[in-house]
Amino acid sequence: MRFALSEDQTMLQDSLNRALADLSPLERVRRFADRDECSAPDIWAGLAELGLPGLMIAEEHGGLGLGLVEAMLAAEALGRVVAPTPFLGSAVLAPLALALGGSAEQQAHWLPKLASGEATAGVAISEPIAGAREGAGVIASDGRLTGKALFALDASGADLLIVADRTGGLHLAQSAGSAEPMPSLDATRRIAELTFKDTPAEPLASNQALGRLRDAAWVMLAADTLGAAQTMLDRAVAYAKERKQFGRTIGSFQAVKHLCAEMAAELEPARALVWYAAYAFDHAPDEAPLMAAHAKAHLSEIGRFVARTSTEVHGGIGMTDLLGLHYWFKRIGQNRQLLGGPERVREIAARLQGLAA
């Protein structure tokens, strides 16, 4: 059996990598981070021309009708350039929530707008997945939401919000009472604190939707980390080939060779894990929750190792803003904690296997 990307999937990945090199160079990322922008509409518009927002939306609603494997490849490509886009919320989680639990009317109204990039969506599902902090959590009653949702993804300026209540039910809201940006490690991805005060919302009719959204989000974050870590490895190797010390390139020193080799040896098997987690989501749903948990937890650890080691290879310049390596470093760090750190995710994996109560 040959477990590899198809020709179409390889073409999708290559075309995205080429497009993102122009749409999201480091200078554009730096400008987004420095100006504290809520979004980068120019990047999202460019990706919309490629059909990326409609990747997982059915063709009848104007999308491409592809699966999580293709979305995973897109997430990896976005992670490679730390692109500031609402991809996770608008192109993956919101379409998935509407497909699983949305009514025909909700789907007909929102999915074509999401597929074209005309509308964007935010997702607030952290509390029932990663555990609620004191004072956080949303209560649903009679078609209205009350409470606070932290770490909402892609919610600033979004046209649509997918919100999980304390019981795990999902709701569609067009606004929150307030949406305040939360301080975060990663300046290339905005997270928000949403406050609801008797806010109208429409319930999504699926008891399984939150679990599927969690699994998809874990795979997407793992893929994003994979892409960011690959860039950090590539930059470390390139730097080691150019930087000279004591009259020799530092890449000729055995210690530096070992650092680069260790990063590659840890990262390459992780790629297969992320690929299979995405495949399981589409084709082996019974395996999907556990595989998604493994991918999220393992890439959280591998990503941190590569981020730290790549910075060490660069030496003191690796910590400077001029080089910009910190954007990937911080992206990996935030991915590690979003929707549950590795300890929390492993605890959930243990429960799935009956190893913990």
Secondary structure, DSSP 8 states (H G I E B T S, - for coil): ---S--HHHHHHHHHHHHHHHHHS-HHHHHHHHHHT-S--HHHHHHHHHTTGGGTTS-GGGTS----HHHHHHHHHHHHHTT----IIIIIIIHHHHHHHH--HHHHHHHHHHHHHTSS-EEEE-HHHHH---TT-EEEEETTEEEEEEEEEES-TT-SEEEEE-TTS-EEEES--SEEEE---S-TTS-EEEEEEEEEE-EE---SSHHHHHHHHHHHHHHHHHHHHHHHHHHHHHHHHHH-EETTEEGGGSHHHHHHHHHHHHHHHHHHHHHHHHHHHHHH-TTTHHHHHHHHHHHHHHHHHHHHHHHHHHHGGGGGSTTT-HHHHHHHHHHHHHTTS-HHHHHHHHHHHTTS--
